[in-house]
Amino acid sequence: MHHIVSIEAGALVADLRRPAFEHTWTEHEATAQAQVAERLRDATIAVVNKRLLTADIINSLPNLQMVAIAATGYNNVDLDACRARGIVVSNVRGYARETVPEHVFALLLALARQIGPFHRSVAAGRWQQSEQFCYFDYPIRDLAGQTLGIFGGGTLGQGVARIAAAFGMKVVFGEHKGAATCRPGYLPFEQLIREADVISLHCPLTDATRHLIGTAELAAMKPTALLINTARGGLVDEQALADALRARRIGGAGFDVLTAEPPVDNPLLAPDLLDAGNFILTPHVAWSSREAMQTLADQLIDNIEAFARGEPVNRVA
């Protein structure tokens, strides 16, 4: 009989049905990293989200047969260690195809239309004291006609492209950094960096994509360009971005992710940046609409049931 242990249940607000096979289920709302190995000690199936499953932890769990990731990203799990043990690792896919692209455009519209600065100015009494019916303290940009560059052509990148087309934006996809050739329909990495009015990131975090956007890339971007990141914090050199935002070397940035979460001592948390008007930061919630979380919860259990039938799906290892 399978013993299923969920160590980050509080990260999912949805109706999570129990698998339709004989099992025991243990659930923890939250788990500190130091508690992971102990809590999974007897598990045959581990349900994880963001906690690290290192090789040492995996090798300390003799009964483990499956890791069910309650997310799409899997960089927190040592896949090589799982492969060596024959442990199946499955993730959840496609559940955020609507909610993440919508969040991208929420960030983009807030920056382009200067929603935050104008709202704060009204709260401070600026409109009430104006001599005209409106004022133009913050420049507003239309999205129509702007070039949107997307790195990552998967479900989420394609979802962003569909919305962009409805706004009348020109959509281009960027080739891998350092690629020797360019796929049809893609722009070379450096060309996209130079030409895009908006750049939206939808890549996995790997050794090849870590700090995909750094000092050199930020310097090459248009001074009016906007950078949107709803993928992984490590894709961007956060200190370099903080410096660029302060110096107004780019037009602005909207982020939903940081390298470490919850964040501690991150340069993008500096009060002057959060109050500057050219930077918006949300706490990794782009994925978390009610509809998306329910889809995730249903697919998570589907993955576990498929494994128990001997027909694993959505495998990454």
VENDAFEN-V556843 format. One record per backbone hydrogen bond with DSSP energy under -1.0 kcal/mol. NH is the residue of the N-H (numbers start at 1). CO is the residue of the C=O. If there is no record, write none. Layout:
BEGIN
nh=<NH;NH>
co=<CO;CO>
END
This chain:
BEGIN
nh=<4;5;6;7;9;10;11;12;16;21;24;26;28;35;36;39;40;41;43;44;45;46;47;48;53;58;59;60;61;64;65;66;67;68;69;70;71;77;78;79;82;83;84;85;87;88;90;91;92;97;100;102;103;104;105;106;107;108;109;110;111;112;113;115;118;119;120;121;122;123;124;125;126;129;130;141;145;146;148;149;150;151;158;159;160;161;162;163;164;165;166;167;168;169;170;172;174;175;179;186;187;192;193;194;195;196;197;198;199;200;201;202;210;211;212;213;218;219;220;221;225;226;227;228;229;235;236;237;238;241;242;243;244;245;246;247;249;251;252;253;254;255;256;269;270;273;274;275;280;282;284;284;288;293;294;295;296;297;298;299;300;301;302;303;304;305;306;307;308;309;310;311;316;317>
co=<24;45;26;47;28;29;8;9;14;19;2;4;6;32;33;35;36;38;40;3;3;66;5;68;76;54;55;57;58;61;44;44;88;46;90;48;69;74;53;77;78;79;80;81;82;65;67;314;71;94;96;98;99;100;101;102;103;104;105;106;107;108;109;110;114;115;116;117;118;119;120;122;121;125;127;112;168;143;170;198;172;200;154;155;156;157;158;159;160;161;162;163;165;164;146;148;150;187;176;183;173;188;189;190;191;192;147;147;226;149;228;151;206;234;209;235;214;215;216;217;222;197;252;199;254;232;233;213;236;237;238;239;240;241;242;243;244;225;225;278;227;280;229;266;267;270;270;271;253;255;256;282;285;289;290;291;292;293;294;295;296;297;298;299;300;301;302;303;304;305;307;306;89;89>
END
